[in-house]
Amino acid sequence: MDMFKTIYDLGIIPVVAIDDADKAVPLAKALRDGGLPAAEITFRTAAAEEAIRRISAECPDVLVGAGTVLTKEQCDRAIAAGAKFVVTPGFNPEMIAYIKSTGIPMMPGAATPGEMEQAMSMGLTNIKFFPAEANGGVAKLKALAGPYQAAKWMPTGGVNTKNLNDYLSFDRILCCGGTWIATSADINEGKWDDITKKCKDAIKTMLGFKLEKICIYGDSANAEKNAKFVAALFGFDVTECECGLEAGSLCFGKEESDAKGCIVISTLNGNRAKAYLERIGAEIDPDIWYDKKGNVTCFGLKDTVAGFEICIETK
């Protein structure tokens, strides 16, 4: 498994401080049910190691890592407990070198250009930017992107649903640390449904699914007539599109097809949308469109809905 691709596809990694290891598995299930099967368990509490161990053992489909790793001992304990990745809050060269020597995927914390440069000199290009908002936010990362072209960042601290896409719309963001997804208060009170809802809300914000248009097939001879009729009724303009003539959000196809038509859904990120739909069990048509950078621009689902194909396009 390419760990960093998995992290990128998730887009948001819930960052969790847990006080009671007995709540670790219910938490993992709540995150998984919400569509974000991952957690960075921070070593800010005595329960962190056992929480990682239980999630790793009982919820192997949830990607669990260790955060706020400050000592070699914590690193060893995290790995022994089953952590799949390690994150540090800051840049301690000795600690970073030690964690790197274990071979576990890691993200060193860095807030300054000097720290980021040191990380990259050690071959570490996936970097935690912490605390993100207090250190200049996405504007600072965009300013640093020029000289540090190999770097990708995981901003954490001050990120929330209001500014989430300010970060994720920047193509150098690996993922965002979601400290708001599962707060200590919600975990202590066992508010699993609330945590699941926060996951779903965050995904909804991140992917930004939106109905763009509905293409209607099967009457190619009358496509122009139908488009003009709808346009006249509702004051829409008639324009040409790839499959025929468009009037508002309706497209009348000029070609015959076995399907009744196509429902076109837009998304803010085709890569993450495809990964998310696969996670929840949707079957993706193998005919996928990519841009020059290898990013998904368009894909379809194998199943139809009421005879209509479903196509997802990156907006």
FENDACOR-V559556 format. One line per field, one symbol per residue. ss: DSSP state (~ for helix, > for strand, _ for the rest). psi: psi as a letter, one per 40 degrees, with the letter a starting at -180 (. if undefined). A space follows every 10 residues. Layout:
ss = ???
psi = ???
//
This chain:
ss = __~~~~~~~~ _>>>>>____ ~~~~~~~~~~ ~~~____>>> >>_____~~~ ~~~~~~~~__ __>>>>>___ _~~~~~~~~~ ~___>>>___ __~~~~~~~~ ~~__>>>>>> __~~~~~~~~ ~____>>>>> __~~~_~~~~ ~~~~~_____ _>>>>>____ ___~~~~~__ __>>>>>>__ ___~~~~~__ _~~~~~~~~~ ~~~~~~~__> >>>>>>___~ ~~~~~~~~~~ ~~~~___>>> >__>>>>__> >>>_______ >>>>>>>__~ ~~~~~~~~~_ ___>____>> _____>>>>> >___>__>>> >>>>_
psi = hhdddddddd dhhhhhhhdh deeddddddd dddeeggihh hifeieeddd dddddddege ehhhihifhe iddddddddd eeheiihida hhdddddddd deehhihihh eidddddddd deehehhhhh hddefeaddd dddedddgee iiighhheha ddededdeeh eehdiihgee dgidddddef gddddddddd dddddddfhh hdihhhaefd dedddddddd dddefiihii idebhhhbeh hhieiiidid ahhhhiidhd ddddddddde eihhheghhi adeeihdhii idiihfehih hhih.
//
